[in-house]
Amino acid sequence: MKQPSVLHGLIGLFVLAAVAQPARAMDLPTEAFILLAQASAEPCAICAEKERRKAVAILERVFAPGRELTTDEDCLLVKMNTGNEQELTLSCYPPPSLMEALSEGARPPRMVFRFHTQGEHLVGIAPEDFTDPSPAATYRTSPPGTRFAGRIRCIAYKYGDGEVFNYFLKDHTLSVHCAIEQITPVQR
């Protein structure tokens, strides 16, 4: 019986690495958002907590340190008008499939990508995960509502509900910690 050689195994790994691409923005975990939405309308506190735990487990698998999300023409990053100068959302969120799946009274969580800089960051964000000054300046000088093509990278936050995110029950917001790798304003 012939055993596969180590070389064949390494070649297979290199092929997989070569074809692996960063996630597109719309590859978000709809099931987790449905669970969070259902939990927001659930009158049973124990049942709602169980749904939130299931959602967090899914989000943990999808959002991991180093994972990149890349925009495309159908889903861009958007500068929010929240007063927080370091949050982005997605133009394609919430997707129609999520809205159609919601039961009466359920609402999708607000989803933001929060980036951190040397001058403005949370305790627990490593300095190597700060967004570089150039993309931060592009964001800062753009008006609210600006749409951007770009790429963000999920970063670890040691005080998160997940390894790279927080879920805020009170305002029903999922905040994913990230670094902006690349950002370019897009004309509408």
N, C-alpha and C positions, 0 to 999 in steps of 0.2 A: 504494500500500500504506500503510495507516494504522498508525502505531506507537502502542503503548499510552503513555498519558501518565504522567508522573512522579506525578501526583496519584493515578491508579489504583493504581500500585505502592505508594504510601504508605498508601492506604486498606487495601490487602491486608495490609500489615505491621501496621497498627493492629488489624485484625480478628484476626490471628494472636496478637498480644500480649494482646488482651482475653480470648481463650479459653484461652490457655496457663495451666496450673495447676501448682503445685508437685507434685513426685512424691509419691505416697503411699508409706508405709513398705514395703509389700509389692511395690513395683516394683523390687526389688533384682535385681542381675544373677546369676541362678541359674547361668548357664553359667560365670561366673568362680568361683563357689563350688565347682562340680563339678570344675573344673580344679585348684583348690587342694586339694580333698579327694583327688583321684586322685594328685596329686603327693605327698601325705603318705604314701601307701601304695606308691609307685613304688620298686622296688628299684634301678633305674638312675638314678644321680644326674644324668646329663646329660639324660635324658628328663624327670625331675622338674623340673629347672630350666627346660626348654623349656615345660612346662605352666604353671609359675609365671609365666613371662614373658607367655604368652598371657593368663593371668588378669589380670595387672597392666594389660595393654593394654585389656582390657574395662573394668576398674575405673576406669581413667583417663577413659574416655568417659562413664561413669555418674556418678562422683563428681568434681565440678568445683567450684572456689571459687564460692560464691554459690548453689549448688543447694540447694533446701530440700526436706526430707522432712517430710511431715505425717502424723500418726497418724490412725487411725479406730478404730471400735469393735472391729474384728477384729485390729488390730495396734497395740499401745501401746508406749511406751517403758517400760523397767523399770530401777529402780535395782538395780545389782548388789551382791553381797556379796563383793567381792574385796579389800577393804582399801583400794582406790584410791577415794577419795571423789568422783571426777569422771568416772565411766564409767556409760554406759547401754547396754542392749541392747534387743532387740525381742522382744515376747511371741510374735510369729509366726515367729521364726527358731530353728532352721532349718525351712523349710516342708516339708510332706510330699513335694512334687514333688522337692525336692532329695534328701531321704532315700531316695526310691525309685530315684533315678538313680545312686546310689553303688554302686560295685563292692565286693565283699567286702574288708574291712580298711580301706576308705577312710572317713574321718570328716570332717565339715564343719569348716571353720575356726571358731574362736570369733570372734564379731564384736562389736565394741564401738564406741560413739560416745564419744569423749573430748572433754569441753569444758574450756575454760581460762578462768581468772579473773585479775584483776589480781594477786591474792595467790598464785595457784597456776597456773603456766603453764610450758610448755617454752620454751626459747630458740628463736627462730625463728617464734613466733606474734606477729603484729602486735597492738598494743594495741587497735586498732579492732575486732579479732575476739574480744576477751574477752567472755564472757557477763556480762550486767548483774547487779548484786548481787541484785536481787529474785528472778529465777528460780533463781539459784545458792543463795540462802537456802532457797527452797522445796525444792529437791533435798536440801540438807544436813540439813534438819530432818525429812526423811521417813525412815522406817526402810527397811533393805534389803528388796527385794522389792516396794516400792511401784510401782504402775503409774501412768503419767502419760499424759494426752492432751497433745499439744503439737506444736511445730514446731521443728526444728533446721535450722541452715544450715551447710553444709560450708565450711570455711575453709582457706586456704593454710597449708602448713607447709613451710618451705624446706628442711628436712632429711628430708623424707619419701621413701618409696619411690615414691610417686605424688605428685601435686601436693597432695593433701589426706589422704593415708593412709600408714600404715606396715604392712607385713606382717612379723610376727615368726615366723621359721621355727621357732625352738626351741620356742615354746609354741603354734605354729599359730594365731596370732591376727591378725585384720585389725582395725586400730585406725584409725577414721575421725575426723579432727579436725573439731570443730564448735563452734558457739556455740548455746546454747539461746535461741531467740527467744521461746518461750512454753511454759509447763509448768503443768499442773494435775493434782493427784492424783485418781485415779479410784477410787471405791469398788467393791470386787469384788462 
